[in-house]
Amino acid sequence: MKKVVSIVGAAVLSLALVQNVMAQATATQNVNLAVSAVYKIATSGNPGAMTITTGTAGNNALTSVSDASTSYSITQNFASTVKITANLDAALAAGYSLQLNLASTKGTSAGTVDISATTPASASNVVANVALGADANQAITYTFGANASAGTLTSTAKVVTLTLTN
């Protein structure tokens, strides 16, 4: 009988320990979540110098030069579609032209756009309907042209501004 009492006692003690081990405490927290508008555009660097050095006899349009050594990337969660505009810090003189072409997998490229006469107040659309998300390492191609009748142009730095906007 002592053995039975000892076994029953051990069983009750074991059950108490198991219930104690399985006891559980909980705590809760409220977490507030938000995503702000992310509206970013960046370029990979600057294109190389573009110098026109030749033309065709009898043709006023000199042989244009191009540079496709840079790219741009965007990320946007702001609107279902946005656009990219481009402008120069100041317009080029008559007889000189700068064209820009931005590739895009998230939007619709306007193709080659003449930005020669653009200023911060008169930017040109270069990519439209840019969807939510990211567009990375998209090609930028510049083409510089001049007419012989415009004369020579000493090295002139121009600032091209690309703007992601709705």
PyMOL commands that set and color helices and strands:
alter all, ss='L'
color gray80, all
select helices_A, chain A and resi 2-22+148-150
alter helices_A, ss='H'
color red, helices_A
select strands_A, chain A and resi 39-43+65-88+96-102+108-109+112-114+124-146+160-165
alter strands_A, ss='S'
color yellow, strands_A
deselect
rebuild
show_as cartoon
